[in-house]
């Protein structure tokens, strides 16, 4: 189950990854804040507080892969809980975090 910070992170990442233009100043500010290296750090720390580690890798011109694993577990492809491929590292981290956060909520509700 997500704590208050986890729910806030889920909301921020959810809004940042919406596929709508940033006409709204608040949405533009959120994307500007999260679409940076420091934004990746904030997402990684927030998800780590929920019990996950981030692995971020660049693959030549193919883009970036972000993968979240359960903290303390061996990091193997079968233990990944959220992963995403994107052209930028921050989008990859956001999409993988979004997947991880939603999986956490879905698992807790069962």
C-alpha positions in Angstrom: 0.0 0.0 0.0 1.3 3.4 -0.9 1.9 5.9 1.9 1.1 9.6 1.5 4.4 10.4 -0.3 3.8 7.5 -2.6 0.3 8.7 -3.5 1.7 12.2 -4.2 4.5 10.8 -6.4 1.9 8.7 -8.3 -0.2 11.8 -8.9 2.8 13.9 -10.0 4.2 11.2 -12.4 0.7 10.5 -13.7 0.1 14.1 -14.6 3.6 14.5 -16.0 3.2 11.6 -18.4 -0.2 12.7 -19.8 -0.1 13.0 -23.5 -1.7 16.5 -23.6 0.1 19.7 -24.4 1.4 21.8 -21.5 -0.9 24.8 -22.0 -1.7 24.8 -18.3 1.1 26.6 -16.3 1.0 24.1 -13.4 1.4 21.1 -15.8 4.2 22.9 -17.6 6.0 23.6 -14.3 5.5 20.0 -13.2 7.0 18.7 -16.5 9.8 21.2 -16.4 10.7 20.1 -12.9 10.5 16.3 -13.6 12.0 16.4 -17.1 15.6 16.8 -15.8 18.3 14.8 -14.1 17.2 16.2 -10.8 13.7 15.1 -11.6 15.0 11.5 -12.1 16.6 11.8 -8.7 13.3 12.9 -7.1 11.4 10.0 -8.8 14.1 7.5 -7.8 14.1 8.6 -4.2 10.3 8.6 -4.0 10.1 5.1 -5.4 12.9 3.9 -3.2 10.8 5.0 -0.2 8.2 2.7 -1.5 10.6 -0.2 -1.6 12.1 -0.1 -5.1 15.5 0.5 -6.7 16.0 2.2 -10.1 18.3 0.9 -12.8 18.8 3.3 -15.7 20.7 2.4 -18.9 21.3 4.1 -22.2 21.4 2.0 -25.4 23.2 3.9 -28.2 20.6 5.6 -30.4 17.8 3.3 -29.3 17.1 5.3 -26.1 16.9 4.7 -22.4 15.5 1.9 -20.3 14.5 2.4 -16.8 13.7 -0.6 -14.6 12.5 -0.7 -11.0 13.3 -3.7 -8.8 12.2 -4.6 -5.3 14.8 -3.2 -2.9 17.1 -5.8 -1.5 16.3 -8.3 -4.2 18.7 -9.6 -6.8 18.2 -7.4 -9.9 17.3 -9.9 -12.6 14.9 -9.5 -15.5 12.4 -11.7 -13.8 12.3 -9.6 -10.6 11.6 -6.3 -12.4 8.3 -4.7 -11.2 8.3 -1.7 -13.6 10.1 -1.0 -16.8 10.0 1.4 -19.7 11.9 2.4 -22.9 11.9 6.0 -24.0 14.1 8.5 -26.0 14.9 10.5 -22.8 16.1 9.2 -19.4 13.5 11.2 -17.5 10.5 9.9 -19.5 11.8 6.3 -19.1 12.1 6.8 -15.3 8.6 8.4 -15.1 6.9 5.7 -17.2 8.6 2.9 -15.2 7.7 4.6 -11.9 4.1 5.0 -13.1 3.9 1.3 -13.9 5.5 0.4 -10.6 3.2 2.7 -8.5 0.1 1.4 -10.2 1.2 -2.2 -9.8 1.8 -1.5 -6.1 -1.7 -0.2 -5.7 -3.3 -3.0 -7.7 -1.5 -5.6 -5.6 -2.5 -4.0 -2.3 -6.2 -4.0 -3.3 -6.3 -7.8 -4.0 
